[in-house]
Amino acid sequence: MSKYEPLWNHLQADGRDTFRMTFEEIRAVLGVDIDHSFLTYKKEAAQYGYEVGKISLKEKYVTFNKEV
């Protein structure tokens, strides 16, 4: 199990086409802060029907897009 699996499950349960989560919201889902490994694990989102869009380090958010 990936440490990001709770996040991917959250995305799948949410079901919106496109949405943005702040780093704080992601921390609330995961119980830990996202770190540089997120860049490696972001491809796992596809298994749950999503892709990771923009990651803003300045504004501290991640955009997720539902795959068609």
mmCIF file as Biopython writes it, N, C-alpha, C and O atoms, coordinates in Angstrom:
data_model
#
loop_
_atom_site.group_PDB
_atom_site.id
_atom_site.type_symbol
_atom_site.label_atom_id
_atom_site.label_alt_id
_atom_site.label_comp_id
_atom_site.label_asym_id
_atom_site.label_entity_id
_atom_site.label_seq_id
_atom_site.pdbx_PDB_ins_code
_atom_site.Cartn_x
_atom_site.Cartn_y
_atom_site.Cartn_z
_atom_site.occupancy
_atom_site.B_iso_or_equiv
_atom_site.auth_seq_id
_atom_site.auth_asym_id
_atom_site.pdbx_PDB_model_num
ATOM 1   N N  . MET A ? 1  ? 0.837   -1.185 0.000   1.0 0.0 1  A 1 
ATOM 2   C CA . MET A ? 1  ? 0.000   0.000  0.000   1.0 0.0 1  A 1 
ATOM 3   C C  . MET A ? 1  ? 0.878   1.243  0.000   1.0 0.0 1  A 1 
ATOM 4   O O  . MET A ? 1  ? 1.800   1.371  0.806   1.0 0.0 1  A 1 
ATOM 5   N N  . SER A ? 2  ? 0.581   2.147  -0.907  1.0 0.0 2  A 1 
ATOM 6   C CA . SER A ? 2  ? 1.298   3.407  -1.001  1.0 0.0 2  A 1 
ATOM 7   C C  . SER A ? 2  ? 0.883   4.337  0.127   1.0 0.0 2  A 1 
ATOM 8   O O  . SER A ? 2  ? -0.260  4.297  0.582   1.0 0.0 2  A 1 
ATOM 9   N N  . LYS A ? 3  ? 1.802   5.166  0.573   1.0 0.0 3  A 1 
ATOM 10  C CA . LYS A ? 3  ? 1.439   6.118  1.625   1.0 0.0 3  A 1 
ATOM 11  C C  . LYS A ? 3  ? 0.427   7.147  1.125   1.0 0.0 3  A 1 
ATOM 12  O O  . LYS A ? 3  ? -0.196  7.842  1.928   1.0 0.0 3  A 1 
ATOM 13  N N  . TYR A ? 4  ? 0.260   7.249  -0.185  1.0 0.0 4  A 1 
ATOM 14  C CA . TYR A ? 4  ? -0.699  8.197  -0.764  1.0 0.0 4  A 1 
ATOM 15  C C  . TYR A ? 4  ? -2.051  7.556  -1.092  1.0 0.0 4  A 1 
ATOM 16  O O  . TYR A ? 4  ? -2.952  8.232  -1.588  1.0 0.0 4  A 1 
ATOM 17  N N  . GLU A ? 5  ? -2.195  6.265  -0.821  1.0 0.0 5  A 1 
ATOM 18  C CA . GLU A ? 5  ? -3.450  5.582  -1.133  1.0 0.0 5  A 1 
ATOM 19  C C  . GLU A ? 5  ? -4.675  6.239  -0.479  1.0 0.0 5  A 1 
ATOM 20  O O  . GLU A ? 5  ? -5.718  6.322  -1.128  1.0 0.0 5  A 1 
ATOM 21  N N  . PRO A ? 6  ? -4.598  6.707  0.770   1.0 0.0 6  A 1 
ATOM 22  C CA . PRO A ? 6  ? -5.766  7.394  1.334   1.0 0.0 6  A 1 
ATOM 23  C C  . PRO A ? 6  ? -6.184  8.629  0.522   1.0 0.0 6  A 1 
ATOM 24  O O  . PRO A ? 6  ? -7.371  8.942  0.430   1.0 0.0 6  A 1 
ATOM 25  N N  . LEU A ? 7  ? -5.219  9.316  -0.056  1.0 0.0 7  A 1 
ATOM 26  C CA . LEU A ? 7  ? -5.525  10.471 -0.896  1.0 0.0 7  A 1 
ATOM 27  C C  . LEU A ? 7  ? -6.206  10.029 -2.175  1.0 0.0 7  A 1 
ATOM 28  O O  . LEU A ? 7  ? -7.190  10.636 -2.594  1.0 0.0 7  A 1 
ATOM 29  N N  . TRP A ? 8  ? -5.695  8.976  -2.802  1.0 0.0 8  A 1 
ATOM 30  C CA . TRP A ? 8  ? -6.300  8.498  -4.051  1.0 0.0 8  A 1 
ATOM 31  C C  . TRP A ? 8  ? -7.723  8.004  -3.792  1.0 0.0 8  A 1 
ATOM 32  O O  . TRP A ? 8  ? -8.617  8.238  -4.604  1.0 0.0 8  A 1 
ATOM 33  N N  . ASN A ? 9  ? -7.934  7.329  -2.676  1.0 0.0 9  A 1 
ATOM 34  C CA . ASN A ? 9  ? -9.285  6.892  -2.322  1.0 0.0 9  A 1 
ATOM 35  C C  . ASN A ? 9  ? -10.212 8.080  -2.084  1.0 0.0 9  A 1 
ATOM 36  O O  . ASN A ? 9  ? -11.389 8.044  -2.443  1.0 0.0 9  A 1 
ATOM 37  N N  . HIS A ? 10 ? -9.674  9.124  -1.480  1.0 0.0 10 A 1 
ATOM 38  C CA . HIS A ? 10 ? -10.450 10.343 -1.243  1.0 0.0 10 A 1 
ATOM 39  C C  . HIS A ? 10 ? -10.871 10.972 -2.574  1.0 0.0 10 A 1 
ATOM 40  O O  . HIS A ? 10 ? -12.015 11.399 -2.727  1.0 0.0 10 A 1 
ATOM 41  N N  . LEU A ? 11 ? -9.956  11.025 -3.524  1.0 0.0 11 A 1 
ATOM 42  C CA . LEU A ? 11 ? -10.270 11.579 -4.850  1.0 0.0 11 A 1 
ATOM 43  C C  . LEU A ? 11 ? -11.385 10.782 -5.506  1.0 0.0 11 A 1 
ATOM 44  O O  . LEU A ? 11 ? -12.349 11.345 -6.024  1.0 0.0 11 A 1 
ATOM 45  N N  . GLN A ? 12 ? -11.242 9.477  -5.476  1.0 0.0 12 A 1 
ATOM 46  C CA . GLN A ? 12 ? -12.213 8.595  -6.113  1.0 0.0 12 A 1 
ATOM 47  C C  . GLN A ? 12 ? -13.587 8.740  -5.467  1.0 0.0 12 A 1 
ATOM 48  O O  . GLN A ? 12 ? -14.599 8.753  -6.167  1.0 0.0 12 A 1 
ATOM 49  N N  . ALA A ? 13 ? -13.632 8.847  -4.162  1.0 0.0 13 A 1 
ATOM 50  C CA . ALA A ? 13 ? -14.901 8.997  -3.453  1.0 0.0 13 A 1 
ATOM 51  C C  . ALA A ? 13 ? -15.536 10.358 -3.712  1.0 0.0 13 A 1 
ATOM 52  O O  . ALA A ? 13 ? -16.760 10.483 -3.741  1.0 0.0 13 A 1 
ATOM 53  N N  . ASP A ? 14 ? -14.703 11.374 -3.901  1.0 0.0 14 A 1 
ATOM 54  C CA . ASP A ? 14 ? -15.216 12.728 -4.142  1.0 0.0 14 A 1 
ATOM 55  C C  . ASP A ? 14 ? -15.925 12.801 -5.483  1.0 0.0 14 A 1 
ATOM 56  O O  . ASP A ? 14 ? -17.050 13.293 -5.576  1.0 0.0 14 A 1 
ATOM 57  N N  . GLY A ? 15 ? -15.258 12.305 -6.527  1.0 0.0 15 A 1 
ATOM 58  C CA . GLY A ? 15 ? -15.887 12.183 -7.833  1.0 0.0 15 A 1 
ATOM 59  C C  . GLY A ? 15 ? -15.975 13.427 -8.704  1.0 0.0 15 A 1 
ATOM 60  O O  . GLY A ? 15 ? -16.431 13.340 -9.844  1.0 0.0 15 A 1 
ATOM 61  N N  . ARG A ? 16 ? -15.551 14.585 -8.200  1.0 0.0 16 A 1 
ATOM 62  C CA . ARG A ? 16 ? -15.604 15.788 -9.050  1.0 0.0 16 A 1 
ATOM 63  C C  . ARG A ? 16 ? -14.658 15.642 -10.239 1.0 0.0 16 A 1 
ATOM 64  O O  . ARG A ? 16 ? -13.666 14.916 -10.174 1.0 0.0 16 A 1 
ATOM 65  N N  . ASP A ? 17 ? -14.984 16.348 -11.333 1.0 0.0 17 A 1 
ATOM 66  C CA . ASP A ? 17 ? -14.148 16.288 -12.532 1.0 0.0 17 A 1 
ATOM 67  C C  . ASP A ? 17 ? -12.798 16.966 -12.320 1.0 0.0 17 A 1 
ATOM 68  O O  . ASP A ? 17 ? -11.756 16.407 -12.664 1.0 0.0 17 A 1 
ATOM 69  N N  . THR A ? 18 ? -12.820 18.148 -11.763 1.0 0.0 18 A 1 
ATOM 70  C CA . THR A ? 18 ? -11.604 18.914 -11.522 1.0 0.0 18 A 1 
ATOM 71  C C  . THR A ? 18 ? -11.750 19.624 -10.188 1.0 0.0 18 A 1 
ATOM 72  O O  . THR A ? 18 ? -12.783 20.231 -9.907  1.0 0.0 18 A 1 
ATOM 73  N N  . PHE A ? 19 ? -10.728 19.545 -9.382  1.0 0.0 19 A 1 
ATOM 74  C CA . PHE A ? 19 ? -10.756 20.294 -8.134  1.0 0.0 19 A 1 
ATOM 75  C C  . PHE A ? 19 ? -9.358  20.524 -7.610  1.0 0.0 19 A 1 
ATOM 76  O O  . PHE A ? 19 ? -8.389  19.922 -8.073  1.0 0.0 19 A 1 
ATOM 77  N N  . ARG A ? 20 ? -9.277  21.397 -6.646  1.0 0.0 20 A 1 
ATOM 78  C CA . ARG A ? 20 ? -8.003  21.801 -6.080  1.0 0.0 20 A 1 
ATOM 79  C C  . ARG A ? 20 ? -8.026  21.514 -4.579  1.0 0.0 20 A 1 
ATOM 80  O O  . ARG A ? 20 ? -9.009  21.785 -3.889  1.0 0.0 20 A 1 
ATOM 81  N N  . MET A ? 21 ? -6.936  20.970 -4.105  1.0 0.0 21 A 1 
ATOM 82  C CA . MET A ? 21 ? -6.784  20.733 -2.673  1.0 0.0 21 A 1 
ATOM 83  C C  . MET A ? 21 ? -5.538  21.455 -2.189  1.0 0.0 21 A 1 
ATOM 84  O O  . MET A ? 21 ? -4.490  21.402 -2.834  1.0 0.0 21 A 1 
ATOM 85  N N  . THR A ? 22 ? -5.655  22.123 -1.060  1.0 0.0 22 A 1 
ATOM 86  C CA . THR A ? 22 ? -4.481  22.767 -0.478  1.0 0.0 22 A 1 
ATOM 87  C C  . THR A ? 22 ? -3.607  21.704 0.177   1.0 0.0 22 A 1 
ATOM 88  O O  . THR A ? 22 ? -4.061  20.594 0.457   1.0 0.0 22 A 1 
ATOM 89  N N  . PHE A ? 23 ? -2.364  22.054 0.414   1.0 0.0 23 A 1 
ATOM 90  C CA . PHE A ? 23 ? -1.471  21.120 1.103   1.0 0.0 23 A 1 
ATOM 91  C C  . PHE A ? 23 ? -2.049  20.762 2.476   1.0 0.0 23 A 1 
ATOM 92  O O  . PHE A ? 23 ? -1.897  19.631 2.938   1.0 0.0 23 A 1 
ATOM 93  N N  . GLU A ? 24 ? -2.708  21.718 3.122   1.0 0.0 24 A 1 
ATOM 94  C CA . GLU A ? 24 ? -3.304  21.474 4.439   1.0 0.0 24 A 1 
ATOM 95  C C  . GLU A ? 24 ? -4.453  20.466 4.342   1.0 0.0 24 A 1 
ATOM 96  O O  . GLU A ? 24 ? -4.587  19.598 5.204   1.0 0.0 24 A 1 
ATOM 97  N N  . GLU A ? 25 ? -5.284  20.576 3.295   1.0 0.0 25 A 1 
ATOM 98  C CA . GLU A ? 25 ? -6.375  19.617 3.095   1.0 0.0 25 A 1 
ATOM 99  C C  . GLU A ? 25 ? -5.822  18.215 2.825   1.0 0.0 25 A 1 
ATOM 100 O O  . GLU A ? 25 ? -6.355  17.218 3.312   1.0 0.0 25 A 1 
ATOM 101 N N  . ILE A ? 26 ? -4.758  18.160 2.048   1.0 0.0 26 A 1 
ATOM 102 C CA . ILE A ? 26 ? -4.124  16.873 1.760   1.0 0.0 26 A 1 
ATOM 103 C C  . ILE A ? 26 ? -3.549  16.286 3.051   1.0 0.0 26 A 1 
ATOM 104 O O  . ILE A ? 26 ? -3.661  15.086 3.299   1.0 0.0 26 A 1 
ATOM 105 N N  . ARG A ? 27 ? -2.937  17.137 3.863   1.0 0.0 27 A 1 
ATOM 106 C CA . ARG A ? 27 ? -2.401  16.693 5.149   1.0 0.0 27 A 1 
ATOM 107 C C  . ARG A ? 27 ? -3.514  16.120 6.032   1.0 0.0 27 A 1 
ATOM 108 O O  . ARG A ? 27 ? -3.304  15.133 6.735   1.0 0.0 27 A 1 
ATOM 109 N N  . ALA A ? 28 ? -4.693  16.738 5.994   1.0 0.0 28 A 1 
ATOM 110 C CA . ALA A ? 28 ? -5.821  16.262 6.792   1.0 0.0 28 A 1 
ATOM 111 C C  . ALA A ? 28 ? -6.259  14.859 6.345   1.0 0.0 28 A 1 
ATOM 112 O O  . ALA A ? 28 ? -6.672  14.044 7.170   1.0 0.0 28 A 1 
ATOM 113 N N  . VAL A ? 29 ? -6.169  14.587 5.056   1.0 0.0 29 A 1 
ATOM 114 C CA . VAL A ? 29 ? -6.549  13.268 4.530   1.0 0.0 29 A 1 
ATOM 115 C C  . VAL A ? 29 ? -5.474  12.229 4.843   1.0 0.0 29 A 1 
ATOM 116 O O  . VAL A ? 29 ? -5.779  11.107 5.248   1.0 0.0 29 A 1 
ATOM 117 N N  . LEU A ? 30 ? -4.215  12.615 4.651   1.0 0.0 30 A 1 
ATOM 118 C CA . LEU A ? 30 ? -3.115  11.659 4.805   1.0 0.0 30 A 1 
ATOM 119 C C  . LEU A ? 30 ? -2.618  11.510 6.238   1.0 0.0 30 A 1 
ATOM 120 O O  . LEU A ? 30 ? -2.125  10.451 6.625   1.0 0.0 30 A 1 
ATOM 121 N N  . GLY A ? 31 ? -2.749  12.574 7.018   1.0 0.0 31 A 1 
ATOM 122 C CA . GLY A ? 31 ? -2.179  12.561 8.362   1.0 0.0 31 A 1 
ATOM 123 C C  . GLY A ? 31 ? -0.724  12.988 8.399   1.0 0.0 31 A 1 
ATOM 124 O O  . GLY A ? 31 ? -0.123  13.081 9.469   1.0 0.0 31 A 1 
ATOM 125 N N  . VAL A ? 32 ? -0.159  13.248 7.227   1.0 0.0 32 A 1 
ATOM 126 C CA . VAL A ? 32 ? 1.224   13.727 7.108   1.0 0.0 32 A 1 
ATOM 127 C C  . VAL A ? 32 ? 1.286   14.736 5.966   1.0 0.0 32 A 1 
ATOM 128 O O  . VAL A ? 32 ? 0.400   14.785 5.113   1.0 0.0 32 A 1 
ATOM 129 N N  . ASP A ? 33 ? 2.345   15.539 5.967   1.0 0.0 33 A 1 
ATOM 130 C CA . ASP A ? 33 ? 2.555   16.483 4.870   1.0 0.0 33 A 1 
ATOM 131 C C  . ASP A ? 33 ? 3.012   15.745 3.621   1.0 0.0 33 A 1 
ATOM 132 O O  . ASP A ? 33 ? 3.684   14.717 3.707   1.0 0.0 33 A 1 
ATOM 133 N N  . ILE A ? 34 ? 2.640   16.283 2.446   1.0 0.0 34 A 1 
ATOM 134 C CA . ILE A ? 34 ? 3.205   15.719 1.221   1.0 0.0 34 A 1 
ATOM 135 C C  . ILE A ? 34 ? 4.662   16.174 1.142   1.0 0.0 34 A 1 
ATOM 136 O O  . ILE A ? 34 ? 5.023   17.226 1.669   1.0 0.0 34 A 1 
ATOM 137 N N  . ASP A ? 35 ? 5.476   15.383 0.490   1.0 0.0 35 A 1 
ATOM 138 C CA . ASP A ? 35 ? 6.889   15.726 0.344   1.0 0.0 35 A 1 
ATOM 139 C C  . ASP A ? 35 ? 7.315   15.481 -1.099  1.0 0.0 35 A 1 
ATOM 140 O O  . ASP A ? 35 ? 6.477   15.233 -1.965  1.0 0.0 35 A 1 
ATOM 141 N N  . HIS A ? 36 ? 8.603   15.551 -1.352  1.0 0.0 36 A 1 
ATOM 142 C CA . HIS A ? 36 ? 9.099   15.407 -2.724  1.0 0.0 36 A 1 
ATOM 143 C C  . HIS A ? 36 ? 8.740   14.066 -3.350  1.0 0.0 36 A 1 
ATOM 144 O O  . HIS A ? 36 ? 8.685   13.960 -4.575  1.0 0.0 36 A 1 
ATOM 145 N N  . SER A ? 37 ? 8.498   13.048 -2.543  1.0 0.0 37 A 1 
ATOM 146 C CA . SER A ? 37 ? 8.138   11.737 -3.094  1.0 0.0 37 A 1 
ATOM 147 C C  . SER A ? 37 ? 6.783   11.780 -3.809  1.0 0.0 37 A 1 
ATOM 148 O O  . SER A ? 37 ? 6.479   10.900 -4.614  1.0 0.0 37 A 1 
ATOM 149 N N  . PHE A ? 38 ? 5.971   12.799 -3.517  1.0 0.0 38 A 1 
ATOM 150 C CA . PHE A ? 38 ? 4.682   12.954 -4.189  1.0 0.0 38 A 1 
ATOM 151 C C  . PHE A ? 38 ? 4.871   12.993 -5.704  1.0 0.0 38 A 1 
ATOM 152 O O  . PHE A ? 38 ? 4.026   12.497 -6.449  1.0 0.0 38 A 1 
ATOM 153 N N  . LEU A ? 39 ? 5.968   13.576 -6.156  1.0 0.0 39 A 1 
ATOM 154 C CA . LEU A ? 39 ? 6.237   13.661 -7.594  1.0 0.0 39 A 1 
ATOM 155 C C  . LEU A ? 39 ? 6.399   12.279 -8.213  1.0 0.0 39 A 1 
ATOM 156 O O  . LEU A ? 39 ? 6.037   12.069 -9.370  1.0 0.0 39 A 1 
ATOM 157 N N  . THR A ? 40 ? 6.934   11.350 -7.456  1.0 0.0 40 A 1 
ATOM 158 C CA . THR A ? 40 ? 7.085   9.976  -7.940  1.0 0.0 40 A 1 
ATOM 159 C C  . THR A ? 40 ? 5.765   9.228  -7.879  1.0 0.0 40 A 1 
ATOM 160 O O  . THR A ? 40 ? 5.416   8.498  -8.806  1.0 0.0 40 A 1 
ATOM 161 N N  . TYR A ? 41 ? 5.041   9.407  -6.803  1.0 0.0 41 A 1 
ATOM 162 C CA . TYR A ? 41 ? 3.815   8.638  -6.568  1.0 0.0 41 A 1 
ATOM 163 C C  . TYR A ? 41 ? 2.583   9.204  -7.254  1.0 0.0 41 A 1 
ATOM 164 O O  . TYR A ? 41 ? 1.551   8.534  -7.304  1.0 0.0 41 A 1 
ATOM 165 N N  . LYS A ? 42 ? 2.660   10.419 -7.785  1.0 0.0 42 A 1 
ATOM 166 C CA . LYS A ? 42 ? 1.471   11.038 -8.382  1.0 0.0 42 A 1 
ATOM 167 C C  . LYS A ? 42 ? 0.892   10.217 -9.526  1.0 0.0 42 A 1 
ATOM 168 O O  . LYS A ? 42 ? -0.304  10.310 -9.803  1.0 0.0 42 A 1 
ATOM 169 N N  . LYS A ? 43 ? 1.720   9.412  -10.201 1.0 0.0 43 A 1 
ATOM 170 C CA . LYS A ? 43 ? 1.220   8.586  -11.303 1.0 0.0 43 A 1 
ATOM 171 C C  . LYS A ? 43 ? 0.236   7.517  -10.822 1.0 0.0 43 A 1 
ATOM 172 O O  . LYS A ? 43 ? -0.547  6.994  -11.614 1.0 0.0 43 A 1 
ATOM 173 N N  . GLU A ? 44 ? 0.275   7.188  -9.513  1.0 0.0 44 A 1 
ATOM 174 C CA . GLU A ? 44 ? -0.662  6.215  -8.962  1.0 0.0 44 A 1 
ATOM 175 C C  . GLU A ? 44 ? -2.107  6.696  -9.050  1.0 0.0 44 A 1 
ATOM 176 O O  . GLU A ? 44 ? -3.030  5.881  -9.076  1.0 0.0 44 A 1 
ATOM 177 N N  . ALA A ? 45 ? -2.310  7.997  -9.096  1.0 0.0 45 A 1 
ATOM 178 C CA . ALA A ? 45 ? -3.665  8.557  -9.149  1.0 0.0 45 A 1 
ATOM 179 C C  . ALA A ? 45 ? -4.442  8.006  -10.341 1.0 0.0 45 A 1 
ATOM 180 O O  . ALA A ? 45 ? -5.665  7.884  -10.281 1.0 0.0 45 A 1 
ATOM 181 N N  . ALA A ? 46 ? -3.742  7.673  -11.420 1.0 0.0 46 A 1 
ATOM 182 C CA . ALA A ? 46 ? -4.400  7.154  -12.627 1.0 0.0 46 A 1 
ATOM 183 C C  . ALA A ? 46 ? -5.151  5.856  -12.346 1.0 0.0 46 A 1 
ATOM 184 O O  . ALA A ? 46 ? -6.172  5.587  -12.979 1.0 0.0 46 A 1 
ATOM 185 N N  . GLN A ? 47 ? -4.666  5.055  -11.416 1.0 0.0 47 A 1 
ATOM 186 C CA . GLN A ? 47 ? -5.333  3.800  -11.059 1.0 0.0 47 A 1 
ATOM 187 C C  . GLN A ? 47 ? -6.688  4.064  -10.394 1.0 0.0 47 A 1 
ATOM 188 O O  . GLN A ? 47 ? -7.522  3.165  -10.284 1.0 0.0 47 A 1 
ATOM 189 N N  . TYR A ? 48 ? -6.891  5.300  -9.956  1.0 0.0 48 A 1 
ATOM 190 C CA . TYR A ? 48 ? -8.129  5.687  -9.283  1.0 0.0 48 A 1 
ATOM 191 C C  . TYR A ? 48 ? -8.956  6.652  -10.130 1.0 0.0 48 A 1 
ATOM 192 O O  . TYR A ? 48 ? -9.933  7.235  -9.660  1.0 0.0 48 A 1 
ATOM 193 N N  . GLY A ? 49 ? -8.538  6.808  -11.401 1.0 0.0 49 A 1 
ATOM 194 C CA . GLY A ? 49 ? -9.304  7.615  -12.344 1.0 0.0 49 A 1 
ATOM 195 C C  . GLY A ? 49 ? -8.954  9.088  -12.370 1.0 0.0 49 A 1 
ATOM 196 O O  . GLY A ? 49 ? -9.712  9.886  -12.921 1.0 0.0 49 A 1 
ATOM 197 N N  . TYR A ? 50 ? -7.827  9.471  -11.790 1.0 0.0 50 A 1 
ATOM 198 C CA . TYR A ? 50 ? -7.431  10.878 -11.741 1.0 0.0 50 A 1 
ATOM 199 C C  . TYR A ? 50 ? -6.005  11.064 -12.211 1.0 0.0 50 A 1 
ATOM 200 O O  . TYR A ? 50 ? -5.201  10.132 -12.236 1.0 0.0 50 A 1 
ATOM 201 N N  . GLU A ? 51 ? -5.717  12.308 -12.586 1.0 0.0 51 A 1 
ATOM 202 C CA . GLU A ? 51 ? -4.344  12.701 -12.859 1.0 0.0 51 A 1 
ATOM 203 C C  . GLU A ? 51 ? -4.046  13.928 -12.015 1.0 0.0 51 A 1 
ATOM 204 O O  . GLU A ? 51 ? -4.927  14.739 -11.730 1.0 0.0 51 A 1 
ATOM 205 N N  . VAL A ? 52 ? -2.797  14.044 -11.625 1.0 0.0 52 A 1 
ATOM 206 C CA . VAL A ? 52 ? -2.364  15.214 -10.879 1.0 0.0 52 A 1 
ATOM 207 C C  . VAL A ? 52 ? -2.044  16.298 -11.894 1.0 0.0 52 A 1 
ATOM 208 O O  . VAL A ? 52 ? -1.229  16.100 -12.795 1.0 0.0 52 A 1 
ATOM 209 N N  . GLY A ? 53 ? -2.690  17.439 -11.740 1.0 0.0 53 A 1 
ATOM 210 C CA . GLY A ? 53 ? -2.455  18.569 -12.633 1.0 0.0 53 A 1 
ATOM 211 C C  . GLY A ? 53 ? -1.368  19.460 -12.065 1.0 0.0 53 A 1 
ATOM 212 O O  . GLY A ? 53 ? -0.254  19.010 -11.794 1.0 0.0 53 A 1 
ATOM 213 N N  . LYS A ? 54 ? -1.699  20.710 -11.892 1.0 0.0 54 A 1 
ATOM 214 C CA . LYS A ? 54 ? -0.733  21.685 -11.405 1.0 0.0 54 A 1 
ATOM 215 C C  . LYS A ? 54 ? -0.433  21.482 -9.926  1.0 0.0 54 A 1 
ATOM 216 O O  . LYS A ? 54 ? -1.328  21.242 -9.115  1.0 0.0 54 A 1 
ATOM 217 N N  . ILE A ? 55 ? 0.843   21.586 -9.603  1.0 0.0 55 A 1 
ATOM 218 C CA . ILE A ? 55 ? 1.299   21.595 -8.215  1.0 0.0 55 A 1 
ATOM 219 C C  . ILE A ? 55 ? 1.920   22.959 -7.979  1.0 0.0 55 A 1 
ATOM 220 O O  . ILE A ? 55 ? 2.951   23.279 -8.571  1.0 0.0 55 A 1 
ATOM 221 N N  . SER A ? 56 ? 1.311   23.763 -7.128  1.0 0.0 56 A 1 
ATOM 222 C CA . SER A ? 56 ? 1.827   25.099 -6.839  1.0 0.0 56 A 1 
ATOM 223 C C  . SER A ? 56 ? 2.514   25.097 -5.481  1.0 0.0 56 A 1 
ATOM 224 O O  . SER A ? 56 ? 1.863   25.008 -4.440  1.0 0.0 56 A 1 
ATOM 225 N N  . LEU A ? 57 ? 3.828   25.197 -5.507  1.0 0.0 57 A 1 
ATOM 226 C CA . LEU A ? 57 ? 4.579   25.264 -4.257  1.0 0.0 57 A 1 
ATOM 227 C C  . LEU A ? 57 ? 4.417   26.636 -3.605  1.0 0.0 57 A 1 
ATOM 228 O O  . LEU A ? 57 ? 4.443   26.759 -2.380  1.0 0.0 57 A 1 
ATOM 229 N N  . LYS A ? 58 ? 4.252   27.649 -4.425  1.0 0.0 58 A 1 
ATOM 230 C CA . LYS A ? 58 ? 4.095   29.010 -3.905  1.0 0.0 58 A 1 
ATOM 231 C C  . LYS A ? 58 ? 2.759   29.171 -3.182  1.0 0.0 58 A 1 
ATOM 232 O O  . LYS A ? 58 ? 2.712   29.680 -2.062  1.0 0.0 58 A 1 
ATOM 233 N N  . GLU A ? 59 ? 1.674   28.736 -3.826  1.0 0.0 59 A 1 
ATOM 234 C CA . GLU A ? 59 ? 0.345   28.890 -3.243  1.0 0.0 59 A 1 
ATOM 235 C C  . GLU A ? 59 ? -0.095  27.657 -2.453  1.0 0.0 59 A 1 
ATOM 236 O O  . GLU A ? 59 ? -1.158  27.656 -1.832  1.0 0.0 59 A 1 
ATOM 237 N N  . LYS A ? 60 ? 0.719   26.621 -2.479  1.0 0.0 60 A 1 
ATOM 238 C CA . LYS A ? 60 ? 0.517   25.403 -1.698  1.0 0.0 60 A 1 
ATOM 239 C C  . LYS A ? 60 ? -0.813  24.705 -1.986  1.0 0.0 60 A 1 
ATOM 240 O O  . LYS A ? 60 ? -1.655  24.539 -1.104  1.0 0.0 60 A 1 
ATOM 241 N N  . TYR A ? 61 ? -0.972  24.301 -3.253  1.0 0.0 61 A 1 
ATOM 242 C CA . TYR A ? 61 ? -2.144  23.515 -3.639  1.0 0.0 61 A 1 
ATOM 243 C C  . TYR A ? 61 ? -1.782  22.556 -4.758  1.0 0.0 61 A 1 
ATOM 244 O O  . TYR A ? 61 ? -0.754  22.703 -5.419  1.0 0.0 61 A 1 
ATOM 245 N N  . VAL A ? 62 ? -2.647  21.570 -4.956  1.0 0.0 62 A 1 
ATOM 246 C CA . VAL A ? 62 ? -2.514  20.604 -6.046  1.0 0.0 62 A 1 
ATOM 247 C C  . VAL A ? 62 ? -3.859  20.533 -6.747  1.0 0.0 62 A 1 
ATOM 248 O O  . VAL A ? 62 ? -4.901  20.476 -6.094  1.0 0.0 62 A 1 
ATOM 249 N N  . THR A ? 63 ? -3.840  20.535 -8.071  1.0 0.0 63 A 1 
ATOM 250 C CA . THR A ? 63 ? -5.057  20.386 -8.870  1.0 0.0 63 A 1 
ATOM 251 C C  . THR A ? 63 ? -5.143  18.937 -9.347  1.0 0.0 63 A 1 
ATOM 252 O O  . THR A ? 63 ? -4.155  18.356 -9.796  1.0 0.0 63 A 1 
ATOM 253 N N  . PHE A ? 64 ? -6.339  18.370 -9.241  1.0 0.0 64 A 1 
ATOM 254 C CA . PHE A ? 64 ? -6.586  17.001 -9.693  1.0 0.0 64 A 1 
ATOM 255 C C  . PHE A ? 64 ? -7.647  17.032 -10.776 1.0 0.0 64 A 1 
ATOM 256 O O  . PHE A ? 64 ? -8.622  17.777 -10.674 1.0 0.0 64 A 1 
ATOM 257 N N  . ASN A ? 65 ? -7.462  16.226 -11.816 1.0 0.0 65 A 1 
ATOM 258 C CA . ASN A ? 65 ? -8.388  16.162 -12.941 1.0 0.0 65 A 1 
ATOM 259 C C  . ASN A ? 65 ? -8.834  14.717 -13.150 1.0 0.0 65 A 1 
ATOM 260 O O  . ASN A ? 65 ? -8.018  13.796 -13.188 1.0 0.0 65 A 1 
ATOM 261 N N  . LYS A ? 66 ? -10.136 14.542 -13.282 1.0 0.0 66 A 1 
ATOM 262 C CA . LYS A ? 66 ? -10.673 13.208 -13.547 1.0 0.0 66 A 1 
ATOM 263 C C  . LYS A ? 66 ? -10.323 12.808 -14.968 1.0 0.0 66 A 1 
ATOM 264 O O  . LYS A ? 66 ? -10.519 13.581 -15.905 1.0 0.0 66 A 1 
ATOM 265 N N  . GLU A ? 67 ? -9.806  11.599 -15.125 1.0 0.0 67 A 1 
ATOM 266 C CA . GLU A ? 67 ? -9.475  11.110 -16.460 1.0 0.0 67 A 1 
ATOM 267 C C  . GLU A ? 67 ? -10.749 10.712 -17.177 1.0 0.0 67 A 1 
ATOM 268 O O  . GLU A ? 67 ? -11.691 10.190 -16.580 1.0 0.0 67 A 1 
ATOM 269 N N  . VAL A ? 68 ? -10.752 10.972 -18.472 1.0 0.0 68 A 1 
ATOM 270 C CA . VAL A ? 68 ? -11.934 10.676 -19.279 1.0 0.0 68 A 1 
ATOM 271 C C  . VAL A ? 68 ? -11.820 9.303  -19.882 1.0 0.0 68 A 1 
ATOM 272 O O  . VAL A ? 68 ? -12.720 8.867  -20.599 1.0 0.0 68 A 1 
#
